[in-house]
Amino acid sequence: MPANTMLIGIIREGKKPADKRVALTPSQCAQIQKQFPSVRINVQSSPIRTFDDSEYLDYGIEVVEKLDHCDILLGVKEVPVDELIPSKTYFFFSHTFKKQLYNRKLLKTILEKKIRLIDYELLAEANGRRLIGFGRYAGVVGAYNGIRAYGLLTKTFDIRPAHLLFDRKEMALELEKVQLPTNLKIVMTGGGRVAGGILEILSALNIQSVEPNDFLMHSFHQPSYTQLSVKEYVRRVDGRPFNTSEFYNNSVGFESAFKPFTHAADIYISGHYWDDESPMFITAEDIQDEKFKIKLIADVSCDINGPIASTLRPSTIADPLYGYDRATGLEVPFGAENSIGVMAVDNLPCELPRDASEDFGNEFMENILPHLLNNDIEGVLWRATEAKDGKLLPDYQYLQEYVDSL
């Protein structure tokens, strides 16, 4: 192998419960090797990956047991600390930069082993726009789950769970079985990748889009939805004109403008970004209001103790639905009297791992690989590097106390 060859390893996912997704599919690995002869890819053998070893071998990709010889290692979820290889460059979602307590040992071990950690969640343009993620398929699966839950709640149709489908094509066939009431109204929040995935499902069901004001004021003769941007579900407390950049810089002094939509919608699908200082969208008091009309909330964003009072906990792929009692605010069985249905799965892309992996891999090839090959002249990889050579980089020095307090 030539001395200047870049050797990339696709790691076996080790976090429990098992995640079937992968950073690059077999065809993508083959495409990269063909397009860039200086890049070789090895794949660590895995019994749980959605693309099995034979599929990589069919594309001429070498499958190995160990990846110690590779320069760069690509994963998806956090790598178990005992599987980390010293002095390597890793890409994965580390869930450390917000000081998540459950991953403090992970970051400490990365520093001890002098690993370079590049976190996918931090890969962004200079203006902050993220370059890679699984958000699209969180939206696709979350919206599908929400529609399925509505069918179960109203006993009008029953489609298969997303995790039992082979791929997106099978999902499309299931959606053909859906029969929605002509007067059904859906409200959704958000405008990024997640919201885009939600819109794909609503479009596949031929649900018409209407403006927010029309949604509040009128009934329609076919299923309809409205998409709310932040300026439509948040307003200033002092009544001054809303400014989006002001809100994102400091959300103090703003309040929710969402309540009227709870009186008009049958289903709410969330796809927004929220932080701890942002206002609540739906409070327990809102749900107790006799005008509250929403029967089902598909909380794709799934912020626990966040903007939606009915999201009491994350649900699971195996058991995705529960009920929220309108009077007591307690969890009850899905479909219980005087309750609203809740879908709050927090790892939605795992339900459609083949398509989610392909979408993620396409973004890696388009938005990240060029920076690996051009020595990162724009600093994209550097800005996303939390740790290198046993030290936290300047932008992440705030994590030192977090690590030391272990």
C-alpha positions as CSV (number, residue, x, y, z in Angstrom):
1,M,0.0,0.0,0.0
2,P,1.4,3.4,-1.0
3,A,2.9,5.5,1.9
4,N,0.4,8.3,1.4
5,T,-2.7,6.1,1.6
6,M,-5.4,7.2,4.0
7,L,-6.8,4.2,5.8
8,I,-10.3,4.6,7.1
9,G,-11.9,2.0,9.4
10,I,-15.6,1.6,10.0
11,I,-16.0,0.4,13.6
12,R,-18.3,-2.1,15.0
13,E,-20.9,-0.4,17.2
14,G,-20.4,-1.4,20.8
15,K,-22.8,0.6,22.7
16,K,-25.8,-1.2,24.3
17,P,-28.5,-1.4,23.2
18,A,-27.1,-2.3,19.8
19,D,-27.4,0.3,17.0
20,K,-27.6,-1.1,13.5
21,R,-26.6,2.1,11.7
22,V,-23.3,2.7,10.1
23,A,-21.4,5.8,8.9
24,L,-20.9,4.5,5.3
25,T,-22.8,1.8,3.3
26,P,-21.1,-0.8,1.2
27,S,-21.8,1.1,-2.1
28,Q,-20.5,4.3,-0.6
29,C,-17.3,2.7,0.5
30,A,-16.8,1.4,-3.0
31,Q,-17.6,4.7,-4.5
32,I,-15.0,6.5,-2.3
33,Q,-12.3,4.0,-3.1
34,K,-12.9,4.3,-6.8
35,Q,-13.1,8.1,-6.8
36,F,-10.1,8.6,-4.5
37,P,-7.4,5.9,-5.0
38,S,-5.4,7.3,-2.1
39,V,-8.2,6.2,0.3
40,R,-8.8,2.6,1.4
41,I,-11.6,1.5,3.7
42,N,-11.7,-1.5,6.1
43,V,-14.8,-2.5,7.9
44,Q,-14.8,-4.2,11.3
45,S,-16.8,-7.4,11.2
46,S,-20.2,-7.0,12.9
47,P,-23.1,-9.4,13.6
48,I,-25.7,-6.6,14.2
49,R,-25.0,-4.0,11.5
50,T,-27.9,-3.4,9.1
51,F,-25.5,-4.1,6.2
52,D,-23.9,-7.5,7.0
53,D,-20.3,-8.4,6.3
54,S,-21.2,-10.2,3.0
55,E,-22.6,-7.0,1.5
56,Y,-19.3,-5.1,2.1
57,L,-17.4,-8.1,0.7
58,D,-19.6,-8.1,-2.4
59,Y,-18.5,-4.5,-3.1
60,G,-14.8,-5.5,-2.7
61,I,-14.4,-3.8,0.7
62,E,-12.1,-5.6,3.1
63,V,-13.8,-6.9,6.3
64,V,-11.4,-7.3,9.3
65,E,-11.6,-8.1,13.0
66,K,-9.3,-5.3,14.3
67,L,-8.8,-1.8,13.1
68,D,-5.5,-0.9,14.9
69,H,-3.8,-0.3,11.5
70,C,-6.3,2.4,10.4
71,D,-5.7,6.1,10.6
72,I,-9.3,7.3,11.0
73,L,-12.1,5.5,12.6
74,L,-15.8,6.2,11.9
75,G,-18.6,5.2,14.2
76,V,-22.1,6.4,15.0
77,K,-22.8,6.2,18.8
78,E,-20.4,6.5,21.7
79,V,-17.5,4.0,21.7
80,P,-17.2,1.9,24.9
81,V,-14.1,3.1,26.7
82,D,-12.4,-0.3,26.7
83,E,-12.7,-0.4,22.9
84,L,-11.0,2.9,22.2
85,I,-7.7,2.5,20.4
86,P,-5.0,5.0,21.6
87,S,-3.7,7.8,19.4
88,K,-6.3,7.4,16.7
89,T,-8.7,10.0,15.1
90,Y,-12.3,9.1,15.9
91,F,-15.5,10.5,14.4
92,F,-18.7,9.7,16.4
93,F,-21.5,11.3,18.4
94,S,-19.8,11.6,21.8
95,H,-22.5,13.4,23.7
96,T,-19.9,15.2,25.8
97,F,-19.8,18.8,24.8
98,K,-22.9,19.7,26.8
99,K,-21.3,18.1,29.9
100,Q,-23.5,15.0,29.8
101,L,-22.7,13.3,33.1
102,Y,-23.1,9.8,31.7
103,N,-20.2,10.3,29.3
104,R,-17.7,12.0,31.5
105,K,-15.6,8.8,31.8
106,L,-15.6,8.6,28.0
107,L,-14.1,12.0,27.5
108,K,-11.6,11.4,30.3
109,T,-10.5,8.1,28.6
110,I,-10.1,9.9,25.3
111,L,-7.8,12.4,26.8
112,E,-5.8,9.6,28.6
113,K,-5.4,7.7,25.4
114,K,-4.4,10.8,23.4
115,I,-7.2,10.3,20.9
116,R,-8.4,13.0,18.5
117,L,-12.1,13.2,18.9
118,I,-14.1,14.9,16.1
119,D,-17.8,15.0,17.1
120,Y,-20.3,14.8,14.3
121,E,-22.6,17.2,16.1
122,L,-20.0,19.9,16.0
123,L,-19.2,19.7,12.3
124,A,-20.5,22.9,11.0
125,E,-19.8,25.8,8.6
126,A,-18.3,29.0,10.1
127,N,-21.8,30.4,10.4
128,G,-22.9,27.5,12.6
129,R,-24.9,25.5,10.0
130,R,-24.5,21.8,10.8
131,L,-23.0,19.7,8.0
132,I,-24.1,16.2,9.0
133,G,-26.7,14.4,11.1
134,F,-29.5,11.9,11.3
135,G,-32.2,14.5,11.7
136,R,-33.9,13.8,8.4
137,Y,-34.7,10.3,9.3
138,A,-35.7,11.2,12.8
139,G,-38.4,13.3,11.1
140,V,-39.4,10.6,8.6
141,V,-39.8,7.9,11.2
142,G,-41.3,10.2,13.9
143,A,-44.0,11.4,11.5
144,Y,-44.7,7.9,10.4
145,N,-45.0,6.7,14.0
146,G,-47.3,9.6,14.7
147,I,-49.6,8.7,11.9
148,R,-49.5,5.1,12.9
149,A,-50.3,6.0,16.5
150,Y,-53.3,8.1,15.3
151,G,-54.7,5.1,13.5
152,L,-54.3,2.9,16.6
153,L,-55.8,5.6,18.8
154,T,-58.9,6.1,16.6
155,K,-59.1,2.4,15.6
156,T,-59.4,3.5,11.9
157,F,-56.3,1.9,10.4
158,D,-53.3,-0.2,11.5
159,I,-49.9,0.0,9.7
160,R,-46.7,-1.9,10.6
161,P,-44.2,-0.4,13.0
162,A,-41.3,1.3,11.2
163,H,-38.7,-1.0,12.8
164,L,-40.3,-4.0,11.2
165,L,-39.9,-2.5,7.7
166,F,-36.9,-3.3,5.5
167,D,-36.5,0.1,4.1
168,R,-38.2,3.3,2.9
169,K,-39.9,1.6,0.0
170,E,-41.8,-0.7,2.3
171,M,-42.8,2.3,4.4
172,A,-44.3,3.9,1.3
173,L,-46.4,0.7,0.7
174,E,-47.6,0.9,4.3
175,L,-48.6,4.5,3.9
176,E,-51.0,3.5,1.1
177,K,-53.1,1.8,3.8
178,V,-53.7,5.1,5.7
179,Q,-57.1,6.6,5.7
180,L,-57.4,9.9,7.4
181,P,-60.5,11.9,8.2
182,T,-61.2,14.7,5.7
183,N,-61.3,17.3,8.4
184,L,-58.0,16.1,10.1
185,K,-55.7,19.0,11.1
186,I,-52.0,18.6,11.9
187,V,-49.7,21.2,13.3
188,M,-45.9,20.9,13.2
189,T,-43.0,23.0,14.5
190,G,-39.5,23.4,13.1
191,G,-37.7,24.2,9.9
192,G,-34.5,22.2,9.8
193,R,-33.5,18.6,8.9
194,V,-36.0,17.0,11.2
195,A,-38.9,19.1,9.9
196,G,-37.9,18.3,6.4
197,G,-38.3,14.6,7.2
198,I,-41.7,15.2,8.7
199,L,-42.8,17.0,5.6
200,E,-41.7,14.1,3.4
201,I,-44.3,11.9,5.2
202,L,-47.1,14.5,5.1
203,S,-46.4,15.0,1.4
204,A,-46.5,11.2,0.7
205,L,-50.0,11.2,2.3
206,N,-51.1,14.1,0.1
207,I,-52.0,16.2,3.2
208,Q,-52.5,19.8,2.0
209,S,-50.4,22.6,3.4
210,V,-52.1,25.7,4.7
211,E,-51.0,29.0,6.2
212,P,-51.0,29.3,10.0
213,N,-53.7,31.9,10.1
214,D,-55.9,29.9,7.8
215,F,-55.3,26.8,9.9
216,L,-56.7,28.6,13.0
217,M,-59.6,30.2,11.3
218,H,-61.0,27.6,8.8
219,S,-62.0,24.0,8.4
220,F,-61.0,22.1,5.3
221,H,-62.5,19.4,3.1
222,Q,-59.3,17.3,3.1
223,P,-56.6,16.5,5.7
224,S,-54.4,19.6,6.2
225,Y,-51.3,20.7,8.1
226,T,-49.5,23.9,9.0
227,Q,-45.8,24.3,9.6
228,L,-44.8,26.8,12.3
229,S,-41.5,28.6,12.3
230,V,-40.1,30.0,15.5
231,K,-41.7,33.4,14.8
232,E,-45.1,31.8,14.7
233,Y,-44.9,29.8,18.0
234,V,-42.9,32.4,20.1
235,R,-43.5,36.1,20.7
236,R,-42.0,38.8,22.8
237,V,-43.5,39.4,26.2
238,D,-43.3,43.2,25.8
239,G,-45.2,43.1,22.5
240,R,-42.4,44.4,20.3
241,P,-41.8,42.8,16.9
242,F,-40.2,39.4,17.0
243,N,-36.6,39.1,15.9
244,T,-35.3,35.6,15.3
245,S,-31.6,36.3,15.9
246,E,-32.5,38.0,19.2
247,F,-34.5,34.9,20.3
248,Y,-31.7,32.5,19.5
249,N,-29.1,34.7,21.2
250,N,-31.2,35.1,24.4
251,S,-34.6,33.5,24.8
252,V,-35.4,35.4,28.0
253,G,-38.2,37.8,27.6
254,F,-40.1,35.6,25.1
255,E,-43.3,33.5,25.6
256,S,-45.2,30.8,23.8
257,A,-47.7,31.8,21.1
258,F,-48.6,28.2,20.5
259,K,-51.8,27.9,22.6
260,P,-54.3,28.8,19.8
261,F,-53.0,25.9,17.7
262,T,-53.8,23.4,20.6
263,H,-57.5,24.5,20.1
264,A,-57.4,23.8,16.3
265,A,-55.2,20.8,15.7
266,D,-55.9,17.0,16.1
267,I,-52.2,16.0,15.9
268,Y,-49.1,17.8,16.9
269,I,-45.7,16.7,15.4
270,S,-42.7,18.5,16.9
271,G,-39.5,19.0,14.9
272,H,-38.0,22.1,16.5
273,Y,-34.8,23.0,18.5
274,W,-35.4,23.9,22.1
275,D,-33.1,24.9,25.0
276,D,-33.7,25.2,28.7
277,E,-34.4,29.0,28.6
278,S,-37.0,28.8,25.8
279,P,-40.7,29.1,26.8
280,M,-42.9,26.0,27.1
281,F,-45.1,25.2,24.1
282,I,-47.8,23.1,25.9
283,T,-48.2,23.3,29.7
284,A,-50.2,21.0,31.9
285,E,-52.7,23.8,32.3
286,D,-53.1,24.0,28.5
287,I,-53.9,20.4,28.4
288,Q,-56.5,20.7,31.1
289,D,-58.3,23.5,29.1
290,E,-61.6,22.3,27.8
291,K,-60.7,23.9,24.4
292,F,-57.6,21.7,24.1
293,K,-58.3,19.6,21.0
294,I,-55.0,17.6,20.3
295,K,-55.5,13.9,20.6
296,L,-52.0,12.8,19.8
297,I,-48.5,14.3,20.2
298,A,-45.6,12.8,18.2
299,D,-42.7,14.5,20.0
300,V,-39.9,13.9,17.6
301,S,-37.7,16.5,19.4
302,C,-38.3,14.6,22.7
303,D,-37.0,17.1,25.2
304,I,-37.7,15.6,28.7
305,N,-38.8,18.2,31.2
306,G,-39.0,20.4,28.1
307,P,-41.5,22.4,26.2
308,I,-44.3,19.8,26.0
309,A,-45.8,18.8,29.4
310,S,-47.1,15.4,28.1
311,T,-43.6,14.1,27.3
312,L,-43.0,12.5,30.6
313,R,-40.2,10.2,29.5
314,P,-38.7,8.8,26.3
315,S,-40.5,5.8,24.9
316,T,-38.8,2.9,23.2
317,I,-38.8,1.4,19.7
318,A,-40.3,-1.8,21.2
319,D,-43.0,0.1,23.2
320,P,-43.3,3.6,21.5
321,L,-46.7,4.8,22.9
322,Y,-48.1,5.8,26.2
323,G,-50.9,8.0,27.4
324,Y,-51.0,11.3,29.4
325,D,-53.9,11.8,31.7
326,R,-55.3,15.3,31.1
327,A,-56.6,15.8,34.6
328,T,-53.7,14.4,36.7
329,G,-50.7,14.8,34.4
330,L,-49.7,11.2,35.0
331,E,-48.8,8.5,32.6
332,V,-51.6,6.1,31.8
333,P,-52.0,3.3,29.2
334,F,-52.2,4.5,25.6
335,G,-55.8,5.1,24.6
336,A,-57.0,5.5,28.2
337,E,-60.1,7.6,28.8
338,N,-59.5,11.4,29.1
339,S,-55.9,11.0,28.0
340,I,-53.9,12.2,25.0
341,G,-51.6,9.8,23.1
342,V,-47.8,10.3,23.2
343,M,-45.1,9.1,20.9
344,A,-41.7,10.1,22.2
345,V,-39.1,7.6,20.9
346,D,-35.7,9.3,21.2
347,N,-33.7,7.1,18.8
348,L,-36.0,7.2,15.8
349,P,-33.4,6.9,12.9
350,C,-32.6,3.4,14.3
351,E,-36.0,2.2,13.2
352,L,-35.0,2.6,9.5
353,P,-31.2,2.0,9.7
354,R,-30.5,1.2,6.0
355,D,-32.0,4.4,4.7
356,A,-30.8,6.5,7.6
357,S,-27.2,5.2,7.1
358,E,-27.3,5.9,3.4
359,D,-28.5,9.5,4.0
360,F,-25.8,10.1,6.6
361,G,-23.1,8.6,4.4
362,N,-24.1,10.8,1.5
363,E,-23.7,13.9,3.8
364,F,-20.3,12.6,5.0
365,M,-19.1,12.1,1.4
366,E,-20.4,15.5,0.3
367,N,-19.7,17.7,3.4
368,I,-16.9,16.0,5.5
369,L,-14.7,13.9,3.3
370,P,-13.4,16.8,1.2
371,H,-12.0,18.4,4.4
372,L,-10.2,15.2,5.2
373,L,-8.6,15.1,1.8
374,N,-7.6,18.8,1.6
375,N,-5.9,19.0,5.0
376,D,-8.9,20.9,6.4
377,I,-8.0,24.2,4.9
378,E,-11.3,25.7,6.0
379,G,-10.9,24.5,9.6
380,V,-14.2,22.5,9.6
381,L,-12.6,19.5,11.3
382,W,-10.5,21.6,13.7
383,R,-13.6,23.4,15.0
384,A,-15.3,20.1,15.7
385,T,-12.2,18.6,17.5
386,E,-12.9,18.4,21.2
387,A,-9.7,16.7,22.2
388,K,-6.3,16.0,20.7
389,D,-2.9,14.7,22.0
390,G,-4.3,14.4,25.5
391,K,-5.6,18.0,25.7
392,L,-8.9,19.7,25.2
393,L,-8.8,22.2,22.4
394,P,-9.2,26.0,23.3
395,D,-12.9,26.1,22.3
396,Y,-13.6,23.1,24.7
397,Q,-11.5,24.1,27.7
398,Y,-14.8,24.6,29.5
399,L,-15.0,20.8,29.8
400,Q,-11.9,20.5,31.9
401,E,-13.7,20.8,35.2
402,Y,-16.3,18.4,33.9
403,V,-13.6,15.8,33.3
404,D,-11.6,16.5,36.4
405,S,-14.6,16.1,38.7
406,L,-15.0,12.4,37.8
